[in-house]
Amino acid sequence: MNSHMMLITYISTLTFVHVLLSLIGIGSGFVVLFGLLTRRRLDRWTAIFLSTTVATSATGFFFPIHKLTPGLVIGIISLVVLALAITALYVSHLAGAWRWIYVFGSVFALYLNVFVAIAQAFRNIPALREMATQSESPFRFTQLTVVTLFIVLAIVAAKRFRVAHA
């Protein structure tokens, strides 16, 4: 196998793993968000969400990219936010302000994954790509709607969530 074919295989495999981790992170993240909103701490789901979301962000750095891209910036921001959320949960045990840091960090990390998923959908799904090609308005409207929804959900979750085990 020549080096070009090896690179194609590497990128294809990495893309598959990256997308799979992302989808697991998004799915488990919504379960965790539901737990936050219903005042339940779902420890196993949280571990899945945090680990797959960290892995999603980390695997983004293994693509052969030679400059700083918006995706890499989002990955860096996500890893910083996740480090704070993980510290809040596993080191500080959600004491005091760490509860809010955990809630906002978790919801923000989930939002970043959803933001990227929407951007990729508009880039890779032909009907959405066509809409975005004709006008950036559908993409902007979708992202504005999603960020507004996540802000509201984060505020409600922060007010409702307490440190009870599932």
DSSP file with accessible surface (Angstrom, degrees, kcal/mol):
  #  RESIDUE AA STRUCTURE BP1 BP2  ACC     N-H-->O    O-->H-N    N-H-->O    O-->H-N    TCO  KAPPA ALPHA  PHI   PSI    X-CA   Y-CA   Z-CA
    1    1 A M              0   0  164      0, 0.0     2,-0.0     0, 0.0     0, 0.0   0.000 360.0 360.0 360.0 128.1    0.0    0.0    0.0
    2    2 A N     >  -     0   0   95      1,-0.1     4,-2.2     4,-0.0     5,-0.2  -0.271 360.0-102.5 -79.7 170.4    1.5    3.3   -1.0
    3    3 A S  H  > S+     0   0  101      1,-0.2     4,-2.3     2,-0.2     5,-0.2   0.842 119.7  55.9 -65.6 -32.2    1.6    6.4    1.3
    4    4 A H  H  > S+     0   0  117      2,-0.2     4,-2.3     1,-0.2    -1,-0.2   0.932 109.8  45.3 -64.8 -44.9   -1.3    8.1   -0.5
    5    5 A M  H  > S+     0   0   88      2,-0.2     4,-2.6     1,-0.2    -2,-0.2   0.881 111.8  52.9 -65.8 -36.9   -3.6    5.1    0.1
    6    6 A M  H  X S+     0   0  108     -4,-2.2     4,-2.8     2,-0.2    -2,-0.2   0.910 109.0  49.6 -64.7 -40.4   -2.4    4.9    3.7
    7    7 A L  H  X S+     0   0   81     -4,-2.3     4,-2.9     2,-0.2     5,-0.2   0.921 111.1  49.1 -64.8 -42.6   -3.2    8.5    4.3
    8    8 A I  H  X S+     0   0   72     -4,-2.3     4,-2.6     2,-0.2    -2,-0.2   0.930 113.1  47.1 -62.1 -44.6   -6.7    8.0    2.8
    9    9 A T  H  X S+     0   0   62     -4,-2.6     4,-2.7     2,-0.2     5,-0.2   0.926 112.9  49.7 -62.6 -43.5   -7.3    5.0    5.0
   10   10 A Y  H  X S+     0   0  104     -4,-2.8     4,-2.9     2,-0.2     5,-0.2   0.945 113.4  45.0 -60.2 -48.7   -6.0    6.9    8.0
   11   11 A I  H  X S+     0   0   56     -4,-2.9     4,-2.8     2,-0.2     5,-0.2   0.910 113.7  50.0 -65.3 -41.2   -8.3    9.9    7.3
   12   12 A S  H  X S+     0   0   69     -4,-2.6     4,-2.3    -5,-0.2    -1,-0.2   0.934 114.5  43.9 -62.7 -45.9  -11.3    7.7    6.6
   13   13 A T  H  X S+     0   0   81     -4,-2.7     4,-2.6    -5,-0.2     5,-0.2   0.930 115.0  48.7 -65.1 -45.9  -10.8    5.7    9.8
   14   14 A L  H  X S+     0   0   20     -4,-2.9     4,-3.0    -5,-0.2     5,-0.2   0.915 111.2  50.6 -61.8 -41.5  -10.1    8.8   11.9
   15   15 A T  H  X S+     0   0   59     -4,-2.8     4,-2.8    -5,-0.2     5,-0.3   0.932 110.5  49.4 -62.4 -45.1  -13.2   10.5   10.4
   16   16 A F  H  X S+     0   0  138     -4,-2.3     4,-2.7    -5,-0.2    -2,-0.2   0.946 114.8  43.5 -59.5 -49.0  -15.4    7.5   11.3
   17   17 A V  H  X S+     0   0   60     -4,-2.6     4,-2.8     2,-0.2     5,-0.2   0.928 114.4  50.7 -63.0 -44.4  -14.1    7.3   14.9
   18   18 A H  H  X S+     0   0   42     -4,-3.0     4,-2.2    -5,-0.2    -2,-0.2   0.927 113.9  43.6 -60.7 -46.2  -14.4   11.1   15.3
   19   19 A V  H  X S+     0   0   70     -4,-2.8     4,-2.8    -5,-0.2     5,-0.2   0.914 113.5  51.4 -68.0 -42.2  -18.0   11.2   14.0
   20   20 A L  H  X S+     0   0   79     -4,-2.7     4,-2.5    -5,-0.3     5,-0.2   0.942 111.8  46.6 -60.2 -47.4  -19.0    8.1   16.1
   21   21 A L  H  X S+     0   0   35     -4,-2.8     4,-2.8     1,-0.2    -1,-0.2   0.908 112.2  52.0 -60.0 -41.4  -17.5    9.6   19.3
   22   22 A S  H  X S+     0   0   17     -4,-2.2     4,-2.8    -5,-0.2    -2,-0.2   0.925 110.1  47.1 -61.8 -45.9  -19.3   12.9   18.5
   23   23 A L  H  X S+     0   0  104     -4,-2.8     4,-2.7     2,-0.2     5,-0.2   0.901 113.4  48.1 -66.0 -39.4  -22.7   11.2   18.0
   24   24 A I  H  X S+     0   0   73     -4,-2.5     4,-2.9    -5,-0.2     5,-0.3   0.923 112.6  50.3 -64.8 -42.1  -22.3    9.2   21.2
   25   25 A G  H  X S+     0   0    0     -4,-2.8     4,-2.2    -5,-0.2    -2,-0.2   0.916 112.5  46.0 -61.7 -42.7  -21.2   12.4   23.0
   26   26 A I  H  X S+     0   0   23     -4,-2.8     4,-2.1     2,-0.2    -2,-0.2   0.951 115.0  46.6 -66.5 -47.7  -24.3   14.3   21.7
   27   27 A G  H  X S+     0   0   39     -4,-2.7     4,-1.5     1,-0.2    -2,-0.2   0.951 117.6  41.4 -60.6 -49.4  -26.7   11.5   22.5
   28   28 A S  H  X S+     0   0    3     -4,-2.9     4,-2.6     1,-0.2    -1,-0.2   0.850 110.4  60.1 -69.0 -30.1  -25.4   11.0   26.0
   29   29 A G  H  X S+     0   0    2     -4,-2.2     4,-2.8    -5,-0.3    -1,-0.2   0.896 103.2  50.2 -63.8 -38.7  -25.1   14.7   26.5
   30   30 A F  H  X S+     0   0   91     -4,-2.1     4,-2.4     2,-0.2    -1,-0.2   0.877 109.5  51.4 -68.1 -34.1  -28.8   15.1   25.9
   31   31 A V  H  X S+     0   0   44     -4,-1.5     4,-2.2     2,-0.2    -2,-0.2   0.939 111.8  47.0 -64.9 -44.3  -29.4   12.4   28.5
   32   32 A V  H  X S+     0   0    5     -4,-2.6     4,-2.6     2,-0.2    -2,-0.2   0.924 111.0  51.7 -62.5 -43.2  -27.2   14.2   31.0
   33   33 A L  H  X S+     0   0    8     -4,-2.8     4,-2.6     1,-0.2    -1,-0.2   0.923 107.8  52.1 -60.7 -42.3  -28.9   17.5   30.2
   34   34 A F  H  X S+     0   0  112     -4,-2.4     4,-1.8     1,-0.2    -1,-0.2   0.918 109.2  50.9 -58.4 -43.1  -32.3   15.8   30.8
   35   35 A G  H  <>S+     0   0    0     -4,-2.2     5,-3.7     1,-0.2    -2,-0.2   0.916 109.4  49.7 -61.0 -43.2  -30.9   14.7   34.2
   36   36 A L  H ><5S+     0   0    3     -4,-2.6     3,-1.2     1,-0.2    -2,-0.2   0.920 112.1  48.2 -61.3 -42.7  -29.8   18.2   35.0
   37   37 A L  H 3<5S+     0   0   33     -4,-2.6    -1,-0.2     1,-0.3    -2,-0.2   0.782 114.9  44.9 -69.8 -27.4  -33.2   19.6   34.2
   38   38 A T  T 3<5S-     0   0   50     -4,-1.8    -1,-0.3    -5,-0.2    -2,-0.2   0.171 117.0-110.4-103.8  15.7  -35.0   16.9   36.2
   39   39 A R  T < 5S+     0   0  131     -3,-1.2     2,-0.4     1,-0.2    -3,-0.2   0.807  75.7 129.3  64.2  33.8  -32.6   17.2   39.2
   40   40 A R      < -     0   0  112     -5,-3.7     2,-0.8    -6,-0.2    -1,-0.2  -0.974  53.1-143.5-123.0 136.6  -31.0   13.9   38.7
   41   41 A R  B     -a  165   0A  25    123,-0.9   125,-1.2    -2,-0.4     2,-1.0  -0.862  13.6-165.9 -96.2 112.9  -27.3   13.1   38.6
   42   42 A L     >  -     0   0   26     -2,-0.8     4,-2.8     1,-0.2     5,-0.2  -0.746   7.7-177.7-102.7  85.1  -26.8   10.3   36.0
   43   43 A D  H  > S+     0   0   56     -2,-1.0     4,-2.3     1,-0.2    -1,-0.2   0.859  76.8  45.4 -59.1 -44.3  -23.3    9.2   36.8
   44   44 A R  H  > S+     0   0  215      2,-0.2     4,-2.2     1,-0.2    -1,-0.2   0.936 116.0  46.3 -67.1 -44.5  -22.8    6.6   34.1
   45   45 A W  H  > S+     0   0  119      1,-0.2     4,-3.0     2,-0.2    -2,-0.2   0.892 111.9  53.0 -62.5 -38.5  -24.3    8.8   31.4
   46   46 A T  H  X S+     0   0    2     -4,-2.8     4,-3.2     2,-0.2     5,-0.3   0.918 108.0  49.7 -63.3 -43.8  -22.2   11.6   32.6
   47   47 A A  H  X S+     0   0   41     -4,-2.3     4,-2.4    -5,-0.2     5,-0.3   0.916 113.0  47.2 -61.9 -41.0  -19.0    9.5   32.4
   48   48 A I  H  X S+     0   0   69     -4,-2.2     4,-2.6     2,-0.2     5,-0.3   0.944 114.5  47.3 -64.2 -47.9  -20.0    8.5   28.8
   49   49 A F  H  X S+     0   0    2     -4,-3.0     4,-2.3   -21,-0.2     5,-0.2   0.952 115.4  43.3 -59.1 -52.2  -20.7   12.1   27.8
   50   50 A L  H  X S+     0   0    5     -4,-3.2     4,-2.4     1,-0.2     5,-0.2   0.931 116.7  46.1 -64.0 -43.6  -17.6   13.6   29.3
   51   51 A S  H  X S+     0   0   70     -4,-2.4     4,-2.5    -5,-0.3    -1,-0.2   0.926 115.9  43.9 -68.5 -42.6  -15.2   10.9   28.0
   52   52 A T  H  X S+     0   0   16     -4,-2.6     4,-2.5    -5,-0.3    -1,-0.2   0.863 113.9  51.1 -72.1 -30.5  -16.6   10.8   24.5
   53   53 A T  H  X S+     0   0    0     -4,-2.3     4,-2.3    -5,-0.3    -2,-0.2   0.907 111.5  47.1 -73.0 -38.4  -16.8   14.6   24.2
   54   54 A V  H  X S+     0   0   46     -4,-2.4     4,-2.9    -5,-0.2    -2,-0.2   0.947 114.1  48.6 -61.9 -45.8  -13.2   14.8   25.3
   55   55 A A  H  X S+     0   0   30     -4,-2.5     4,-2.8    -5,-0.2    -2,-0.2   0.886 108.8  53.5 -64.0 -37.8  -12.2   12.1   22.8
   56   56 A T  H  X S+     0   0    5     -4,-2.5     4,-1.2     2,-0.2    -1,-0.2   0.955 113.0  42.9 -59.7 -49.7  -14.2   13.9   20.1
   57   57 A S  H  < S+     0   0   10     -4,-2.3     4,-0.5     1,-0.2     3,-0.3   0.918 115.6  49.3 -63.7 -42.6  -12.3   17.1   20.7
   58   58 A A  H >< S+     0   0   35     -4,-2.9     3,-1.6     1,-0.2     4,-0.2   0.911 106.2  54.6 -65.9 -41.6   -8.9   15.4   21.0
   59   59 A T  H >< S+     0   0   20     -4,-2.8     3,-1.8     1,-0.3     4,-0.3   0.792  94.4  70.8 -66.4 -23.3   -9.3   13.3   17.8
   60   60 A G  G >< S+     0   0   15     -4,-1.2     3,-0.8    -3,-0.3    -1,-0.3   0.790  92.0  59.0 -60.8 -24.3   -9.9   16.5   15.9
   61   61 A F  G <  S+     0   0   83     -3,-1.6    -1,-0.3    -4,-0.5     4,-0.2   0.550  92.9  67.4 -82.4  -6.8   -6.2   17.3   16.4
   62   62 A F  G <  S+     0   0  123     -3,-1.8    -1,-0.2    -4,-0.2    -2,-0.2   0.503  75.0 102.9 -91.8  -4.8   -5.1   14.1   14.7
   63   63 A F  S <  S-     0   0   43     -3,-0.8     2,-2.4    -4,-0.3   -52,-0.0  -0.521  90.6-103.9 -74.0 147.7   -6.3   15.2   11.3
   64   64 A P        +     0   0   60      0, 0.0     2,-0.4     0, 0.0    -1,-0.1  -0.439  65.6 149.6 -75.5  76.9   -3.6   16.4    8.9
   65   65 A I        -     0   0   72     -2,-2.4     4,-0.0    -4,-0.2     3,-0.0  -0.935  30.6-168.8-112.0 135.4   -4.3   20.1    9.3
   66   66 A H        +     0   0  182     -2,-0.4     2,-0.3     2,-0.1    -1,-0.1   0.256  66.2  42.0-111.9  10.1   -1.4   22.6    9.0
   67   67 A K  S    S-     0   0  159      0, 0.0     2,-0.5     0, 0.0    -2,-0.0  -0.962  94.3 -84.4-147.2 165.9   -3.0   25.8   10.2
   68   68 A L        -     0   0  122     -2,-0.3    -2,-0.1     4,-0.1     3,-0.0  -0.613  51.8-176.3 -75.0 123.1   -5.3   27.0   12.9
   69   69 A T     >  -     0   0   30     -2,-0.5     4,-2.3     1,-0.1     3,-0.2  -0.757  41.8-106.5-115.5 164.3   -8.9   26.4   11.8
   70   70 A P  H  > S+     0   0  108      0, 0.0     4,-2.6     0, 0.0     5,-0.2   0.886 121.3  56.6 -56.8 -36.6  -12.3   27.3   13.4
   71   71 A G  H  > S+     0   0   49      1,-0.2     4,-2.2     2,-0.2     5,-0.1   0.903 107.0  47.2 -62.3 -41.6  -12.7   23.6   14.2
   72   72 A L  H  > S+     0   0   25      2,-0.2     4,-2.5    -3,-0.2    -1,-0.2   0.896 110.5  52.4 -67.4 -37.7   -9.4   23.5   16.1
   73   73 A V  H  X S+     0   0   59     -4,-2.3     4,-2.7     2,-0.2     5,-0.2   0.938 110.2  48.2 -63.2 -44.0  -10.3   26.6   18.0
   74   74 A I  H  X S+     0   0   32     -4,-2.6     4,-3.0     1,-0.2    -1,-0.2   0.908 110.3  52.9 -62.4 -39.9  -13.6   25.0   19.0
   75   75 A G  H  X S+     0   0    8     -4,-2.2     4,-2.4     2,-0.2    -2,-0.2   0.910 110.0  47.2 -61.4 -42.7  -11.7   21.9   20.0
   76   76 A I  H  X S+     0   0   83     -4,-2.5     4,-2.2     2,-0.2    -2,-0.2   0.945 113.7  47.2 -63.9 -48.0   -9.4   23.9   22.2
   77   77 A I  H  X S+     0   0   71     -4,-2.7     4,-2.7     1,-0.2     5,-0.2   0.933 112.1  51.3 -59.6 -44.6  -12.3   25.8   23.8
   78   78 A S  H  X S+     0   0    2     -4,-3.0     4,-3.1     1,-0.2     5,-0.2   0.919 109.0  49.8 -60.4 -44.3  -14.2   22.5   24.3
   79   79 A L  H  X S+     0   0   54     -4,-2.4     4,-2.3     2,-0.2    -1,-0.2   0.893 111.7  48.5 -65.1 -37.5  -11.2   20.8   26.0
   80   80 A V  H  X S+     0   0   86     -4,-2.2     4,-2.0     2,-0.2    -2,-0.2   0.948 114.3  45.8 -65.3 -46.5  -10.8   23.8   28.4
   81   81 A V  H  X S+     0   0   22     -4,-2.7     4,-2.5     1,-0.2    -2,-0.2   0.917 113.3  49.7 -63.2 -42.7  -14.5   23.8   29.3
   82   82 A L  H  X S+     0   0    1     -4,-3.1     4,-3.1    -5,-0.2     5,-0.3   0.885 106.6  55.5 -65.1 -37.4  -14.5   20.0   29.7
   83   83 A A  H  X S+     0   0   52     -4,-2.3     4,-2.4    -5,-0.2    -1,-0.2   0.920 110.3  46.4 -60.8 -41.0  -11.4   20.2   32.0
   84   84 A L  H  X S+     0   0   83     -4,-2.0     4,-2.8     2,-0.2    -2,-0.2   0.927 113.6  47.6 -66.3 -44.6  -13.4   22.7   34.2
   85   85 A A  H  X S+     0   0    0     -4,-2.5     4,-2.3     2,-0.2    -2,-0.2   0.917 113.4  47.8 -63.6 -42.1  -16.5   20.5   34.2
   86   86 A I  H  X>S+     0   0   53     -4,-3.1     4,-3.1     2,-0.2     5,-0.6   0.918 113.0  48.5 -66.2 -42.1  -14.5   17.4   35.0
   87   87 A T  I  X>S+     0   0   52     -4,-2.4     5,-2.9    -5,-0.3     4,-1.6   0.927 111.0  51.4 -61.4 -44.9  -12.7   19.2   37.8
   88   88 A A  I  <5S+     0   0    0     -4,-2.8     6,-3.2     3,-0.2     7,-0.3   0.907 119.7  35.2 -59.0 -42.5  -16.0   20.5   39.1
   89   89 A L  I  <5S+     0   0    2     -4,-2.3     4,-0.2     4,-0.2    -2,-0.2   0.954 129.7  25.7 -79.3 -52.5  -17.5   17.0   39.2
   90   90 A Y  I  <5S+     0   0  106     -4,-3.1    -3,-0.2    -5,-0.2    -2,-0.2   0.721 132.1  29.4 -94.1 -22.2  -14.7   14.6   40.1
   91   91 A V  I  <<S+     0   0  100     -4,-1.6    -3,-0.2    -5,-0.6    -4,-0.1   0.836 131.3  29.8-101.7 -49.4  -12.3   16.8   42.1
   92   92 A S  S > <S-     0   0   29     -5,-2.9     3,-1.9    -6,-0.1    -4,-0.2   0.487  93.1-137.3 -93.4  -3.9  -14.4   19.5   43.7
   93   93 A H  T 3   -     0   0  124     -6,-0.4    -4,-0.2     1,-0.3    -3,-0.1   0.811  60.6 -68.6  52.3  36.3  -17.5   17.2   44.0
   94   94 A L  T 3  S+     0   0    4     -6,-3.2     5,-0.4     1,-0.2    -1,-0.3   0.684  85.0 164.4  61.5  23.7  -19.8   20.0   42.9
   95   95 A A    X   -     0   0   60     -3,-1.9     3,-2.0    -7,-0.3    -1,-0.2  -0.490  55.9 -36.5 -74.7 135.8  -19.3   22.0   46.1
   96   96 A G  T >> S+     0   0   64      1,-0.3     3,-1.5    -2,-0.2     4,-0.5  -0.205 134.2   1.4  57.9-130.9  -20.3   25.6   46.1
   97   97 A A  H 3> S+     0   0   70      1,-0.3     4,-2.1     2,-0.2    -1,-0.3   0.688 118.2  79.5 -65.6 -16.9  -19.7   27.4   42.8
   98   98 A W  H <> S+     0   0   82     -3,-2.0     4,-2.6     1,-0.2    -1,-0.3   0.801  84.6  62.1 -63.6 -26.1  -18.4   24.2   41.2
   99   99 A R  H <> S+     0   0   32     -3,-1.5     4,-2.5    -5,-0.4    -1,-0.2   0.954 107.0  42.9 -62.6 -47.6  -22.0   23.0   40.7
  100  100 A W  H  X S+     0   0  108     -4,-0.5     4,-2.9    -3,-0.3     5,-0.4   0.898 112.8  53.1 -64.8 -40.6  -22.7   26.0   38.4
  101  101 A I  H  X S+     0   0   60     -4,-2.1     4,-2.5     1,-0.2     5,-0.2   0.924 110.9  47.6 -61.4 -42.8  -19.3   25.5   36.7
  102  102 A Y  H  X S+     0   0    1     -4,-2.6     4,-2.9     2,-0.2     5,-0.2   0.949 114.4  45.3 -62.4 -49.3  -20.2   21.8   36.0
  103  103 A V  H  X S+     0   0    0     -4,-2.5     4,-2.6     2,-0.2     5,-0.3   0.964 118.4  40.7 -62.1 -53.3  -23.7   22.6   34.7
  104  104 A F  H  X S+     0   0   78     -4,-2.9     4,-2.6     1,-0.2     5,-0.2   0.901 116.7  50.7 -64.9 -37.5  -22.7   25.5   32.4
  105  105 A G  H  X S+     0   0    8     -4,-2.5     4,-2.6    -5,-0.4    -1,-0.2   0.929 112.4  45.8 -64.9 -44.5  -19.5   23.6   31.3
  106  106 A S  H  X S+     0   0    3     -4,-2.9     4,-2.3    -5,-0.2    -2,-0.2   0.934 115.7  45.4 -64.4 -45.7  -21.4   20.4   30.5
  107  107 A V  H  X S+     0   0    6     -4,-2.6     4,-2.8    -5,-0.2    -2,-0.2   0.913 114.1  49.4 -66.2 -39.5  -24.2   22.3   28.6
  108  108 A F  H  X S+     0   0   86     -4,-2.6     4,-2.6    -5,-0.3    -2,-0.2   0.915 110.1  50.7 -66.6 -41.0  -21.7   24.5   26.8
  109  109 A A  H  X S+     0   0    0     -4,-2.6     4,-1.9     2,-0.2    -1,-0.2   0.916 111.9  48.0 -62.8 -41.1  -19.6   21.4   25.7
  110  110 A L  H  X S+     0   0    2     -4,-2.3     4,-2.4     1,-0.2    -2,-0.2   0.936 110.2  52.5 -63.3 -44.6  -22.8   19.8   24.4
  111  111 A Y  H  X S+     0   0   29     -4,-2.8     4,-3.5     1,-0.2    -2,-0.2   0.917 106.3  53.3 -57.1 -45.0  -23.7   22.9   22.6
  112  112 A L  H  X S+     0   0   12     -4,-2.6     4,-2.3     1,-0.2    -1,-0.2   0.907 109.3  48.8 -59.8 -39.8  -20.3   23.0   20.9
  113  113 A N  H  X S+     0   0    9     -4,-1.9     4,-2.3     2,-0.2    -1,-0.2   0.915 114.0  45.9 -64.5 -41.4  -20.7   19.5   19.7
  114  114 A V  H  X S+     0   0   17     -4,-2.4     4,-2.8     2,-0.2     5,-0.2   0.913 109.7  55.1 -67.8 -40.8  -24.2   20.3   18.4
  115  115 A F  H  X S+     0   0   57     -4,-3.5     4,-2.4     1,-0.2    -2,-0.2   0.936 111.2  44.1 -55.5 -48.0  -22.9   23.5   16.8
  116  116 A V  H  X S+     0   0   44     -4,-2.3     4,-3.0     2,-0.2     5,-0.2   0.905 111.2  54.2 -66.6 -39.1  -20.3   21.5   14.8
  117  117 A A  H  X S+     0   0   38     -4,-2.3     4,-2.4     2,-0.2    -2,-0.2   0.916 110.0  47.2 -61.6 -41.5  -22.8   18.9   13.9
  118  118 A I  H  X S+     0   0   26     -4,-2.8     4,-2.6     2,-0.2     5,-0.2   0.932 112.1  49.7 -65.4 -44.2  -25.1   21.6   12.4
  119  119 A A  H  X S+     0   0   29     -4,-2.4     4,-1.4     1,-0.2    -2,-0.2   0.924 112.8  47.1 -60.6 -42.4  -22.2   23.1   10.5
  120  120 A Q  H  X S+     0   0   79     -4,-3.0     4,-2.5     2,-0.2     5,-0.3   0.873 109.7  54.0 -67.6 -35.8  -21.2   19.7    9.2
  121  121 A A  H  X S+     0   0   26     -4,-2.4     4,-2.6    -5,-0.2     8,-0.3   0.937 109.7  46.8 -63.2 -44.8  -24.8   19.0    8.2
  122  122 A F  H  < S+     0   0   16     -4,-2.6    -1,-0.2     1,-0.2    -2,-0.2   0.784 117.2  45.6 -67.5 -24.3  -25.0   22.3    6.2
  123  123 A R  H  < S+     0   0  165     -4,-1.4    -2,-0.2    -5,-0.2    -1,-0.2   0.819 125.2  27.0 -84.1 -33.9  -21.7   21.4    4.6
  124  124 A N  H  < S+     0   0   92     -4,-2.5    -2,-0.2    -5,-0.1    -3,-0.2   0.614  98.1  81.9-112.6 -16.7  -22.3   17.7    3.8
  125  125 A I  S  X S-     0   0   84     -4,-2.6     4,-3.1    -5,-0.3     3,-0.3  -0.853  71.8-142.6 -94.0 118.4  -26.1   17.2    3.3
  126  126 A P  H  > S+     0   0   84      0, 0.0     4,-2.6     0, 0.0     5,-0.2   0.856  96.2  49.0 -51.3 -45.6  -26.9   18.3   -0.3
  127  127 A A  H  > S+     0   0   70      1,-0.2     4,-1.9     2,-0.2     5,-0.1   0.920 116.5  42.8 -64.4 -41.0  -30.3   19.9    0.5
  128  128 A L  H  > S+     0   0   47     -3,-0.3     4,-2.5    -7,-0.2    -1,-0.2   0.890 112.5  53.6 -70.0 -39.5  -28.9   21.9    3.4
  129  129 A R  H  X S+     0   0  111     -4,-3.1     4,-2.3    -8,-0.3    -2,-0.2   0.920 108.6  50.3 -60.9 -41.0  -25.8   22.8    1.4
  130  130 A E  H  X S+     0   0  102     -4,-2.6     4,-2.2    -5,-0.3    -1,-0.2   0.920 109.8  50.0 -63.3 -44.1  -28.0   24.1   -1.4
  131  131 A M  H  X S+     0   0   81     -4,-1.9     4,-1.7     1,-0.2    -1,-0.2   0.924 113.7  45.5 -60.0 -43.4  -30.0   26.2    1.1
  132  132 A A  H  < S+     0   0   13     -4,-2.5    -1,-0.2     1,-0.2    -2,-0.2   0.823 109.9  55.0 -71.6 -29.6  -26.8   27.7    2.6
  133  133 A T  H  < S+     0   0  103     -4,-2.3    -1,-0.2    -5,-0.2    -2,-0.2   0.906 109.7  46.6 -68.7 -39.7  -25.3   28.3   -0.9
  134  134 A Q  H  < S-     0   0  139     -4,-2.2     2,-0.3     1,-0.3    -2,-0.2   0.860 136.3  -9.7 -70.1 -35.8  -28.3   30.3   -1.9
  135  135 A S     <  -     0   0   51     -4,-1.7     4,-0.4    -5,-0.2    -1,-0.3  -0.936  51.9-139.0-162.9 138.4  -28.3   32.3    1.4
  136  136 A E  S  > S+     0   0   90     -2,-0.3     4,-2.6     1,-0.2     5,-0.2   0.593  86.4  92.9 -74.9  -8.6  -26.5   32.1    4.7
  137  137 A S  H  > S+     0   0   72      1,-0.2     4,-3.2     2,-0.2     5,-0.3   0.880  79.4  52.2 -56.2 -45.1  -29.7   32.9    6.5
  138  138 A P  H  > S+     0   0   34      0, 0.0     4,-2.4     0, 0.0    -1,-0.2   0.932 113.3  45.4 -60.4 -40.8  -30.9   29.3    7.0
  139  139 A F  H  > S+     0   0   43     -4,-0.4     4,-2.7     2,-0.2     5,-0.2   0.950 116.0  45.5 -64.8 -48.1  -27.6   28.4    8.6
  140  140 A R  H  X S+     0   0  162     -4,-2.6     4,-2.7     1,-0.2     5,-0.2   0.911 113.5  49.6 -62.1 -43.9  -27.5   31.6   10.8
  141  141 A F  H  X S+     0   0  141     -4,-3.2     4,-2.6    -5,-0.2    -1,-0.2   0.925 111.9  48.8 -61.7 -44.6  -31.1   31.2   11.8
  142  142 A T  H  X S+     0   0   45     -4,-2.4     4,-2.5    -5,-0.3    -2,-0.2   0.944 114.1  45.0 -60.6 -48.1  -30.5   27.5   12.8
  143  143 A Q  H  X S+     0   0   14     -4,-2.7     4,-2.7     1,-0.2     5,-0.2   0.901 113.3  50.3 -66.2 -39.0  -27.4   28.4   14.8
  144  144 A L  H  X S+     0   0  107     -4,-2.7     4,-2.2    -5,-0.2    -1,-0.2   0.922 111.7  48.4 -63.8 -42.6  -29.1   31.4   16.5
  145  145 A T  H  X S+     0   0   67     -4,-2.6     4,-2.4    -5,-0.2    -2,-0.2   0.933 113.5  47.1 -62.1 -45.0  -32.1   29.2   17.4
  146  146 A V  H  X S+     0   0   24     -4,-2.5     4,-2.6     2,-0.2    -2,-0.2   0.926 112.0  48.4 -66.5 -44.3  -29.9   26.5   18.8
  147  147 A V  H  X S+     0   0   41     -4,-2.7     4,-2.3     2,-0.2    -1,-0.2   0.915 112.2  50.3 -64.7 -38.5  -27.7   28.8   20.9
  148  148 A T  H  X S+     0   0   73     -4,-2.2     4,-2.3    -5,-0.2    -2,-0.2   0.940 111.1  48.7 -62.7 -45.6  -30.8   30.5   22.3
  149  149 A L  H  X S+     0   0   97     -4,-2.4     4,-2.8     1,-0.2    -2,-0.2   0.924 111.9  48.8 -60.1 -44.6  -32.3   27.2   23.2
  150  150 A F  H  X S+     0   0   10     -4,-2.6     4,-2.6     2,-0.2    -1,-0.2   0.873 108.8  53.1 -67.3 -35.0  -29.0   26.1   24.9
  151  151 A I  H  X S+     0   0   94     -4,-2.3     4,-2.3     2,-0.2    -1,-0.2   0.951 112.2  45.1 -63.6 -46.5  -28.7   29.3   26.9
  152  152 A V  H  X S+     0   0   80     -4,-2.3     4,-2.6     1,-0.2     5,-0.2   0.939 114.2  48.8 -62.3 -46.3  -32.2   28.9   28.2
  153  153 A L  H  X S+     0   0   38     -4,-2.8     4,-2.9     1,-0.2    -1,-0.2   0.896 110.2  51.7 -61.7 -40.1  -31.6   25.2   29.0
  154  154 A A  H  X S+     0   0    9     -4,-2.6     4,-2.6     2,-0.2    -1,-0.2   0.918 111.1  47.3 -63.8 -42.2  -28.3   26.0   30.8
  155  155 A I  H  X S+     0   0   75     -4,-2.3     4,-1.9     2,-0.2    -2,-0.2   0.948 114.9  45.3 -65.4 -46.2  -30.0   28.6   33.0
  156  156 A V  H  X S+     0   0   57     -4,-2.6     4,-2.2     1,-0.2     5,-0.2   0.934 114.2  49.3 -63.7 -44.1  -32.9   26.3   33.9
  157  157 A A  H  X S+     0   0    0     -4,-2.9     4,-3.0    -5,-0.2    -1,-0.2   0.912 109.3  51.9 -62.4 -42.4  -30.5   23.4   34.5
  158  158 A A  H  < S+     0   0    0     -4,-2.6    -1,-0.2     1,-0.2    -2,-0.2   0.871 112.7  45.9 -63.5 -34.9  -28.3   25.5   36.7
  159  159 A K  H  < S+     0   0  136     -4,-1.9    -1,-0.2    -5,-0.2    -2,-0.2   0.852 121.7  36.1 -74.5 -33.8  -31.3   26.6   38.8
  160  160 A R  H  < S+     0   0   91     -4,-2.2    -2,-0.2    -5,-0.2    -3,-0.2   0.820  91.7  96.3 -91.7 -34.9  -32.7   23.2   39.1
  161  161 A F     <  +     0   0    0     -4,-3.0     2,-0.3    -5,-0.2  -125,-0.1  -0.376  45.2 174.1 -69.5 132.7  -29.8   20.8   39.4
  162  162 A R        -     0   0  124     -2,-0.2     2,-1.6     2,-0.1    -2,-0.0  -0.817  44.9 -93.5-125.8 173.5  -28.7   19.7   42.9
  163  163 A V  S    S+     0   0   63     -2,-0.3     2,-0.4   -69,-0.1  -123,-0.1  -0.325  70.4 135.0 -92.9  58.2  -26.0   17.2   43.9
  164  164 A A        -     0   0   52     -2,-1.6  -123,-0.9  -125,-0.1     2,-0.2  -0.843  51.8-123.7-104.3 142.4  -28.2   14.1   44.3
  165  165 A H  B      a   41   0A 123     -2,-0.4  -123,-0.1  -125,-0.1    -2,-0.0  -0.525 360.0 360.0 -81.4 152.6  -27.0   10.7   43.0
  166  166 A A              0   0   96   -125,-1.2    -1,-0.1    -2,-0.2  -124,-0.1  -0.410 360.0 360.0 -74.4 360.0  -29.2    8.8   40.6
